[in-house]
């Protein structure tokens, strides 16, 4: 993420949204993803707005799992695909 943020600043962008692909599996722990987002937000504070997003890889049988996962983290997400 840091490399992409550096390039965004170099290109003159004012905002960048990371939209990691999220395939559900039991025990999905997203704490590392959000910790990295926060680290990059701190590092580029005042230079670049960093947004957090997910791209859900939906399969019919995982929809209830994704709904639960989203309900846990929706307050930390700026964008969902």
DSSP file (Angstrom, degrees, kcal/mol; ACC not computed):
  #  RESIDUE AA STRUCTURE BP1 BP2  ACC     N-H-->O    O-->H-N    N-H-->O    O-->H-N    TCO  KAPPA ALPHA  PHI   PSI    X-CA   Y-CA   Z-CA
    1    1 A X     >        0   0    0      0, 0.0     4,-2.5     0, 0.0     5,-0.2   0.000 360.0 360.0 360.0 -37.0    0.0    0.0    0.0
    2    2 A X  H  >  +     0   0    0      1,-0.2     4,-2.5     2,-0.2     5,-0.2   0.912 360.0  51.2 -61.5 -42.3    2.8    2.4    0.8
    3    3 A X  H  > S+     0   0    0      1,-0.2     4,-2.0     2,-0.2    -1,-0.2   0.915 111.3  47.3 -62.0 -43.5    4.3    2.0   -2.7
    4    4 A X  H  > S+     0   0    0      2,-0.2     4,-2.3     1,-0.2    -1,-0.2   0.890 111.5  51.3 -65.8 -38.7    0.9    2.8   -4.3
    5    5 A X  H  X S+     0   0    0     -4,-2.5     4,-2.3     2,-0.2    -2,-0.2   0.908 108.4  51.3 -65.0 -42.0    0.4    5.8   -2.0
    6    6 A X  H  X S+     0   0    0     -4,-2.5     4,-2.3     1,-0.2    -1,-0.2   0.921 111.5  47.8 -60.1 -43.2    3.8    7.2   -2.9
    7    7 A X  H  X S+     0   0    0     -4,-2.0     4,-2.1     2,-0.2    -2,-0.2   0.890 108.7  54.2 -66.0 -38.9    3.0    6.8   -6.6
    8    8 A X  H  <>S+     0   0    0     -4,-2.3     5,-2.6     2,-0.2     4,-0.5   0.913 110.0  46.8 -61.3 -43.1   -0.4    8.5   -6.1
    9    9 A X  H ><5S+     0   0    0     -4,-2.3     3,-1.3     1,-0.2    -1,-0.2   0.925 110.6  53.0 -63.4 -44.1    1.3   11.5   -4.5
   10   10 A X  H 3<5S+     0   0    0     -4,-2.3    -1,-0.2     1,-0.3    -2,-0.2   0.856 109.0  50.0 -58.9 -36.0    3.9   11.6   -7.3
   11   11 A X  T 3<5S-     0   0    0     -4,-2.1    -1,-0.3    -5,-0.1    -2,-0.2   0.521 118.5-112.5 -81.9  -5.8    1.0   11.7   -9.8
   12   12 A X  T < 5 +     0   0    0     -3,-1.3    -3,-0.2    -4,-0.5    -2,-0.1   0.654  60.7 156.5  85.0  15.5   -0.7   14.5   -8.0
   13   13 A X      < -     0   0    0     -5,-2.6    -1,-0.2    -6,-0.2     3,-0.1  -0.419  33.4-158.4 -72.0 151.2   -3.7   12.5   -6.8
   14   14 A X  S    S+     0   0    0      1,-0.2    35,-2.6    34,-0.1     2,-0.3   0.654  73.9  27.8-101.8 -20.4   -5.6   13.8   -3.8
   15   15 A X  E     -a   49   0A   0     33,-0.2     2,-0.3    -7,-0.1    -1,-0.2  -0.977  56.8-172.0-141.7 153.7   -7.3   10.5   -2.8
   16   16 A X  E     -a   50   0A   0     33,-2.5    35,-3.1    -2,-0.3     2,-0.5  -0.981   7.4-160.1-146.0 132.5   -6.7    6.8   -3.2
   17   17 A X  E     -a   51   0A   0     -2,-0.3     2,-0.5    33,-0.2    35,-0.2  -0.965   8.1-151.2-117.4 122.5   -9.0    3.9   -2.3
   18   18 A X  E     -a   52   0A   0     33,-2.3    35,-2.1    -2,-0.5     2,-0.4  -0.795  12.2-174.9 -87.3 129.3   -7.7    0.4   -1.8
   19   19 A X  E     -a   53   0A   0     -2,-0.5    35,-0.3    33,-0.2    33,-0.1  -0.674   9.0-166.9-126.4  76.3  -10.3   -2.2   -2.7
   20   20 A X  E     -a   54   0A   0     33,-1.1    35,-2.5    -2,-0.4     2,-0.4  -0.326  28.0-110.3 -63.3 143.5   -8.8   -5.5   -1.7
   21   21 A X  E     -a   55   0A   0     33,-0.2     2,-0.6    35,-0.1    35,-0.2  -0.624  33.1-157.4 -75.3 129.6  -10.6   -8.6   -3.1
   22   22 A X  E     -a   56   0A   0     33,-3.2    35,-2.3    -2,-0.4     2,-0.6  -0.914  13.8-178.9-117.7 106.0  -12.3  -10.4   -0.2
   23   23 A X        -     0   0    0     -2,-0.6     2,-0.2    33,-0.2    35,-0.1  -0.910  32.6-122.9 -97.9 127.2  -13.1  -14.1   -0.7
   24   24 A X        +     0   0    0     -2,-0.6     2,-0.3    33,-0.4    42,-0.1  -0.462  39.5 161.3 -74.7 137.7  -14.8  -15.4    2.4
   25   25 A X    >   -     0   0    0     -2,-0.2     3,-1.3    40,-0.1    -2,-0.0  -0.971  51.5 -79.1-145.4 153.1  -13.5  -18.2    4.4
   26   26 A X  T 3  S+     0   0    0     -2,-0.3    39,-0.0     1,-0.3     0, 0.0  -0.224 117.5  22.0 -53.9 134.5  -14.2  -19.3    7.9
   27   27 A X  T 3  S-     0   0    0      1,-0.2    -1,-0.3    -3,-0.0     2,-0.1   0.693  79.0-176.7  82.2  19.7  -12.4  -17.1   10.4
   28   28 A X    <   -     0   0    0     -3,-1.3     2,-0.6     1,-0.1    -1,-0.2  -0.316   4.4-168.6 -52.3 118.7  -11.8  -14.2    8.1
   29   29 A X        +     0   0    0     -2,-0.1     3,-0.3     1,-0.1     4,-0.2  -0.954  15.5 175.6-117.7 113.4   -9.7  -11.8   10.1
   30   30 A X     >  +     0   0    0     -2,-0.6     4,-2.1     1,-0.2     5,-0.2   0.285  49.8 105.7-100.7   9.2   -9.4   -8.4    8.5
   31   31 A X  H  > S+     0   0    0      1,-0.2     4,-2.1     2,-0.2    -1,-0.2   0.863  79.1  52.1 -62.0 -36.6   -7.5   -6.7   11.3
   32   32 A X  H  > S+     0   0    0     -3,-0.3     4,-2.3     2,-0.2    -1,-0.2   0.894 108.0  52.1 -66.3 -38.5   -4.2   -6.7    9.4
   33   33 A X  H  > S+     0   0    0      1,-0.2     4,-2.2     2,-0.2    -2,-0.2   0.950 113.7  42.3 -61.0 -49.7   -5.8   -5.0    6.4
   34   34 A X  H  X S+     0   0    0     -4,-2.1     4,-2.3     1,-0.2    -1,-0.2   0.827 111.6  55.5 -70.3 -30.5   -7.3   -2.2    8.4
   35   35 A X  H  X S+     0   0    0     -4,-2.1     4,-2.2    -5,-0.2    -1,-0.2   0.907 109.4  47.2 -65.1 -41.3   -4.0   -1.9   10.4
   36   36 A X  H  X S+     0   0    0     -4,-2.3     4,-2.4     2,-0.2     5,-0.2   0.899 110.3  52.5 -67.1 -40.7   -2.1   -1.4    7.2
   37   37 A X  H  X S+     0   0    0     -4,-2.2     4,-2.5     1,-0.2    -2,-0.2   0.945 111.1  47.4 -57.2 -48.1   -4.7    1.2    5.9
   38   38 A X  H  X S+     0   0    0     -4,-2.3     4,-2.3     1,-0.2    -2,-0.2   0.886 109.6  53.1 -63.5 -39.6   -4.3    3.1    9.2
   39   39 A X  H  X S+     0   0    0     -4,-2.2     4,-2.3     1,-0.2    -1,-0.2   0.934 112.2  44.3 -60.0 -47.2   -0.5    3.0    8.9
   40   40 A X  H  X S+     0   0    0     -4,-2.4     4,-2.2     2,-0.2    -2,-0.2   0.869 110.4  55.7 -68.5 -36.2   -0.6    4.4    5.4
   41   41 A X  H  < S+     0   0    0     -4,-2.5     4,-0.3    -5,-0.2    -1,-0.2   0.929 110.6  45.2 -59.5 -44.4   -3.2    7.0    6.4
   42   42 A X  H >< S+     0   0    0     -4,-2.3     3,-1.0     1,-0.2    -2,-0.2   0.928 112.7  50.4 -64.5 -45.1   -0.8    8.2    9.2
   43   43 A X  H 3< S+     0   0    0     -4,-2.3    -1,-0.2     1,-0.2    -2,-0.2   0.846 119.9  35.1 -63.0 -35.4    2.2    8.3    6.9
   44   44 A X  T >X S+     0   0    0     -4,-2.2     3,-2.4    -5,-0.1     4,-2.3   0.186  81.6 144.7-108.3  16.1    0.5   10.3    4.1
   45   45 A X  T <4 S+     0   0    0     -3,-1.0     4,-0.1    -4,-0.3    -3,-0.1  -0.319  75.5  15.1 -56.6 131.0   -1.7   12.5    6.4
   46   46 A X  T 34 S+     0   0    0      2,-0.2    -1,-0.3     1,-0.1     3,-0.1   0.258 126.0  61.0  86.1 -13.0   -2.0   15.9    4.8
   47   47 A X  T <4 S+     0   0    0     -3,-2.4     2,-0.3     1,-0.4    -2,-0.2   0.693 112.7   9.3-111.3 -31.8   -0.7   14.6    1.4
   48   48 A X     <  -     0   0    0     -4,-2.3     2,-0.6    -7,-0.2    -1,-0.4  -0.975  63.2-129.9-157.1 131.6   -3.2   12.0    0.4
   49   49 A X  E     -a   15   0A   0    -35,-2.6   -33,-2.5    -2,-0.3     2,-0.5  -0.774  27.6-154.7 -84.6 124.7   -6.6   10.9    1.6
   50   50 A X  E     -a   16   0A   0     -2,-0.6     2,-0.3   -35,-0.2   -33,-0.2  -0.896  10.4-169.2-105.5 125.2   -6.6    7.1    2.0
   51   51 A X  E     -a   17   0A   0    -35,-3.1   -33,-2.3    -2,-0.5     2,-0.4  -0.816  12.8-137.0-112.4 153.6   -9.9    5.2    1.7
   52   52 A X  E     +a   18   0A   0     -2,-0.3    26,-3.6   -35,-0.2    27,-1.4  -0.908  30.3 158.4-113.2 136.2  -10.6    1.6    2.5
   53   53 A X  E     -ab  19  79A   0    -35,-2.1   -33,-1.1    -2,-0.4     2,-0.3  -0.946  24.3-144.6-147.4 169.5  -12.7   -0.7    0.4
   54   54 A X  E     -ab  20  80A   0     25,-1.6    27,-3.0    -2,-0.3     2,-0.6  -0.973   8.0-149.8-133.6 150.0  -13.5   -4.3   -0.4
   55   55 A X  E     -a   21   0A   0    -35,-2.5   -33,-3.2    -2,-0.3     2,-0.4  -0.963  26.6-144.4-114.7 108.6  -14.4   -6.2   -3.5
   56   56 A X  E     -a   22   0A   0     -2,-0.6     2,-1.2   -35,-0.2   -33,-0.2  -0.591   3.7-149.1 -77.6 128.8  -16.6   -9.1   -2.4
   57   57 A X        -     0   0    0    -35,-2.3   -33,-0.4    -2,-0.4     2,-0.2  -0.718  30.5-161.2 -93.1  83.1  -16.1  -12.3   -4.4
   58   58 A X        +     0   0    0     -2,-1.2     2,-0.4   -35,-0.1     3,-0.0  -0.427  23.8 174.3 -78.8 137.6  -19.6  -13.6   -3.9
   59   59 A X    >>  -     0   0    0     -2,-0.2     3,-2.3     1,-0.1     4,-0.7  -0.969  43.9-112.5-128.3 146.6  -20.9  -17.1   -4.4
   60   60 A X  G >4 S+     0   0    0     -2,-0.4     3,-1.0     1,-0.3     4,-0.3   0.854 115.6  52.1 -50.0 -42.0  -24.5  -17.9   -3.5
   61   61 A X  G 34 S+     0   0    0      1,-0.2    -1,-0.3     2,-0.1     4,-0.2   0.631 109.0  50.8 -74.5 -11.5  -23.5  -20.1   -0.6
   62   62 A X  G <> S+     0   0    0     -3,-2.3     4,-2.5     1,-0.1    -1,-0.2   0.463  78.6  98.5-102.3  -1.7  -21.3  -17.4    1.0
   63   63 A X  H <X S+     0   0    0     -3,-1.0     4,-2.5    -4,-0.7     5,-0.2   0.908  83.7  48.7 -55.7 -47.2  -23.8  -14.5    0.9
   64   64 A X  H  > S+     0   0    0     -4,-0.3     4,-1.9     1,-0.2    -1,-0.2   0.885 111.6  51.3 -60.7 -35.8  -24.9  -14.8    4.6
   65   65 A X  H  > S+     0   0    0     -3,-0.2     4,-2.5    -4,-0.2    -1,-0.2   0.914 110.9  47.6 -65.5 -42.5  -21.2  -15.0    5.6
   66   66 A X  H  X S+     0   0    0     -4,-2.5     4,-3.1     2,-0.2     5,-0.2   0.884 108.5  54.7 -65.8 -38.4  -20.4  -11.8    3.7
   67   67 A X  H  X S+     0   0    0     -4,-2.5     4,-2.0    -5,-0.2    -1,-0.2   0.911 111.5  44.8 -61.2 -41.2  -23.5  -10.0    5.1
   68   68 A X  H  X S+     0   0    0     -4,-1.9     4,-1.5     2,-0.2    -2,-0.2   0.916 113.8  49.2 -68.3 -42.9  -22.2  -10.8    8.6
   69   69 A X  H  X S+     0   0    0     -4,-2.5     4,-1.6     1,-0.2     3,-0.2   0.919 111.5  49.7 -62.1 -44.7  -18.6   -9.8    7.8
   70   70 A X  H  X S+     0   0    0     -4,-3.1     4,-2.0     1,-0.2    -1,-0.2   0.907 106.7  55.1 -61.0 -42.1  -19.8   -6.5    6.3
   71   71 A X  H  < S+     0   0    0     -4,-2.0    -1,-0.2    -5,-0.2     4,-0.2   0.832 108.4  50.1 -63.3 -30.1  -21.9   -5.8    9.3
   72   72 A X  H  < S+     0   0    0     -4,-1.5    -1,-0.2    -3,-0.2    -2,-0.2   0.856 125.5  24.1 -72.7 -35.5  -18.8   -6.2   11.5
   73   73 A X  H >X S+     0   0    0     -4,-1.6     3,-2.4    -3,-0.2     4,-0.6   0.380  84.0 108.6-115.3   3.0  -16.6   -3.8    9.4
   74   74 A X  G >< S+     0   0    0     -4,-2.0     3,-0.9     1,-0.3    -1,-0.1   0.801  76.6  61.3 -57.8 -30.1  -19.0   -1.5    7.6
   75   75 A X  G 34 S+     0   0    0      1,-0.2    -1,-0.3    -4,-0.2    -2,-0.1   0.668 105.7  47.7 -69.6 -15.0  -17.9    1.5    9.8
   76   76 A X  G <4 S+     0   0    0     -3,-2.4     2,-0.4     2,-0.0    -1,-0.2   0.484  96.6  89.3-101.1  -5.8  -14.4    1.1    8.5
   77   77 A X    <<  +     0   0    0     -3,-0.9   -24,-0.2    -4,-0.6     3,-0.1  -0.769  42.6 178.8-101.9 138.1  -15.2    0.9    4.8
   78   78 A X  S    S+     0   0    0    -26,-3.6     2,-0.3    -2,-0.4   -25,-0.2   0.616  76.0  21.2 -99.8 -20.9  -15.5    3.8    2.4
   79   79 A X  E     -b   53   0A   0    -27,-1.4   -25,-1.6   -61,-0.2     2,-0.4  -0.995  58.4-170.6-153.9 138.0  -16.3    1.7   -0.7
   80   80 A X  E      b   54   0A   0     -2,-0.3   -25,-0.2   -27,-0.2   -61,-0.0  -0.996 360.0 360.0-135.5 130.9  -17.6   -1.8   -1.5
   81   81 A X              0   0    0    -27,-3.0   -26,-0.2    -2,-0.4    -1,-0.1   0.344 360.0 360.0-105.3 360.0  -17.7   -3.5   -4.9
